Amino acid sequence: MSRIIVVGAGINGVTAAIELRNRSHEVILVDPGPLPHPLAASSDISKAVRAAYGADEDYTALAERSIKLWRQWNEEFGTKLYHEIGVMFVRRSKMGPGHFEHESLKLLGKRGLKVARMDTPELWKRFPAWNPELYRDGVLEVEAGYAESGRAVAKLIERAKSAGVELRERVTFSQLDERGNHVSGIVLDDGQRIAADFVVMAVGAWTPYLLPFTKKFFRATGQPVFHLKPSEPELFAPERFPVFGADITTTGYYGFPINRDGVVKIANHGTGREMSPNSLERVVTSEDEGNLRQFLASTFPALADAPIVYTRVCMYCDTHDGHFWIARDPEREGLVVAAGDSGHGFKFAPVLGEIISDAVEGKDNPLLDKFRWRPEVRAGTATDAARVQFKERRSVGRRGD
């Protein structure tokens, strides 16, 4: 049994802490709090859960497994954290080979999942909020939906505590406690040292700032999120308005149906603004709102003038190749970094802890080769490769939502 410190109680950190504790390790989970942390990417009202990943079979299979476990979590927690209402990716032009939507439809169908092609007027009549003259094709993934992300994190934190994870909330990580090329724990901002055999850094967009040597691998960016109050809420009910990506590689817009508070969430993932998660610039701009209004006017006329009741900037931690980064640091024995998920790997929550724990224990896991420490990757301005969370990575969908 090892003593392991997990820094960061977002979705990566809390799932890793639970799994490591279940494997009989002594686990200390450290976070400045409050929890769920209001600035963490995990702490919003919703995150998409879907298996559509273009032609990428690794992510599709992992998401398919995650969806089954999300259903199981609903039963275990005795509350509905995951809502299986469908996810649609639609285009303004006909899709063809190489397009994210086309490759997703092909692979999901091959794996026997329930999908429909959005290319008939009859099918579009099911979704009256959409402008039927603008969007002509796409894929509807039936066995998909969204998770109530903030609620899910809160439930998982309680599970971690009940499993025996030692939670140290309202303490702030300062630096690694390094001796030569070995990490023997962490140092808090008050100078206190906590010793451990392994340190797992699961701090999302804070990674390149708390671990400056990773700046060459990660780029932290802010993306605008809007909560709107529609005047015709019935148009945005889940059965008429599934989770969506609207011509995602050109517009960057995605969104969710109305929730229990009468809110429709719509957000954008483009190139984003590079910034620190603690930056005073972490606000949605008038330009962001203007762009949103233009999109709404053309796509969802009934939302064009809807009041915005809340905005936030969601922080992403992007790798240039768009893949997770879950790996031991080859230059610092005892350090594992779990990041690079754009803040939107939430759909994989039920399997993330297992993958991170395998990295800590040095176990074989085929995905760890994909998520390995790869110094050849350099952070840079996001393109279509890392541009939108339901994106094509040049031609294949990546993580997101």
Buried (B, 14 or more C-beta within 10 A) or exposed (E): EBBBBBBBBBBBBBBBBBBBBBBEBBBBBBBBBEBBBEBBBBBBBBBBBBBBBBBBEBBBBBBBBBBEBBBEBBEEBEEEBBBBBBBBBBBBEEBEEEBBBBBBBBBBBEEEBEBBBBBEEEBBEBBBBBBEEEBBBBBBBBBBBBBBBBBBBBBBBBBBBEBBBBBBBEBEBBEBBBEEEEBBBBBBEEEEEBEBBBBBBBBBBBBBBBBEEBBEBBBBBBBBBBBBBBEEBEBBEBEBBBBBBBBBBEBBBBBBBBBEEEBBBBBBBBBBBBBBBEBEEBEBBEEBBEBBBEBBEBBBEBBBEBEBEBBBBBBBBBBBBBBBBBBBBEEBBBBBBBBBBBBBBBBBBBBBBBBBBBBBBEEEBEBBEBBBBBEEBBBEEBEBBBBBBBBBBBBBBBBBB
